[in-house]
């Protein structure tokens, strides 16, 4: 197979997790794809859908409960015991720390990141089954959400794509 045929030209990213560490990988990958000239779309489903709900996407937090990979950024690998995730306020504290770290790296907040991806030609979709299950309407979404899709429609739009789950 020639090198030209090996180049990825289209990605469809599925975001199903509604935590900060669940949403940002999808946004970073879609943005990176667009910066490389790769067609990119993100299909938000289940709790990942909160990333494109206009009343919630600026309130996404880190999931601290039961997260064995939780680390203190400045502690060079010092992990926190998983029970610490259940301490009241721990999620808010960890989210504040992570947002501070991302701000220092010039990583935009979720609403701004979504806008950047769409401005670069990326597409944002919501899962119809989840929209129906959560009793949502298109008015609940950020203006960048292009369309509510069934899974079948997502697969149709994703034809020829690399499908990535975050």
C-alpha positions, 0 to 999 in steps of 0.5 A: 500500500502506498504512503498516500493511502495510509494517511488519515483523512477523516476522524469521527470521535465519540465522547461518552464521558462527562468529566474533564478528563473525559471531554478534553481528549476528544476536544484535543484530538478533534482540534489536532485533526483539524490543524493537520487538515483532517476532517473531524467530527465529535459525536457526544453521547451519554454524559459526554453530552454535558460538554455541549449543553450550554448551561453545563459545559463550563461546569465540567469537573474532574472525576475524583472518586475511584480514580486510581490515576489521580496525581498531584501535578507538582508532586512528580507522580505522587498518587493520591489514595482513591478514598481521598476522591470521596472527600467533600470538595475534592472534585472542585479542588482537583478541577480548579488545579487542573484548570489552572494547569491548562490555563498556563499551557494556553488550553482553552476552556471547553466552550471556547475549545468547541467554538475553535473546533467548529470555526476550523471546520470540525462538526459537533453532533449529539446522540439522539438516544441520549437527547431523548433519554435526558429529555433535552431539546436542541435549544439546550445545546451550544450554538455549535452543535450541528445536529442531533443524530441517531447512531445509524446517521453517525455511522453514515456520516463516519463512512471512511473515518477512523472512529475514535472512542475517548 
